[in-house]
Every structure is written in structure tokens, then in C-alpha cells.
Amino acid sequence: MKRFCSICNDEYTTITSETSSNYIYCAKCGYNKELALKHCIFDSILKSIDTYLKNIQVKFIHNLIVDVVFENDFLVLKINNIVLDKKNCPFELSEKDAYFFRNSVVYLIEDNLFIDGEEIQLNINFSY
């Protein structure tokens, strides 16, 4: 079923993230484009965290330091000070984005490691 933009009535464009999630936006007027691309970037970083957590050795769980920071137009994932992923992010990221992303990371930690996500050092910093 085709979906149409509520602003210009053009057909929506779909973008698929690395996790196979689909996000829609209007290519003609740009409605939702930034949000769709932002979520694709978030999906990619979250996928990298998920992959790392699935392969971690149990003895290192409580020594985890997860940093996701915005640096020079890139969203950078570091785990224990090692850069695991770096995605170009030409958008401003808000406190709401940081809150959403932090909660998503906490859920990933809890699902993969069966511990409270607050038991590890987690730094989400989208400040400029």
C-alpha cells in the first residue's frame, strides 16, 4: 500500500537500515527525512553494540565502559576506549535523542547480559 506525504501529497520514500528496519520520508519536501536518517544511524550503532555484547566474555561484564559521543559530525561508539563504530551524522542531536538512545542501549545490555543496565559505565554524550 502506498503512503503519501501529508505536506505535499508526494509518495513517501523508504530507507532501510542495517537492521532491516524501514523508515519513511518524503523526498520531495523533506518531511521526516532527518528523523529517518537519524534512526538509521542509531540502528547501526545499536547493532554494533548488540554484536559486541553477544560475543563478550562473562568475566568482563562489570568492567564495560560504553561511550557514544558526537565528535566532528560523527557518532562514535567506543567500548573500553576502543572505537568500534563511527557513523557520519550531519544532524543536530537533541537531549530527547540522547534519552531515546540511552534507553535503547540499556535495554540491549539487559537483554544480552541479563544484568541491570545501570551496572556498567554508560556515557551517551550528544553535546556539541
Secondary structure, 3 states (H helix, E strand, C coil): CCCECCCCCCECEEEECCCCCEEEECCCCCCCHHHHHHHHHHHHHHHHHHHHHHCCCHHHHHHCEEEEEEECCEEEEEECCEEEEEEECCCCCCHHHHHHHHHHHHHHHHHHHCCCHHHCEEEEECCC
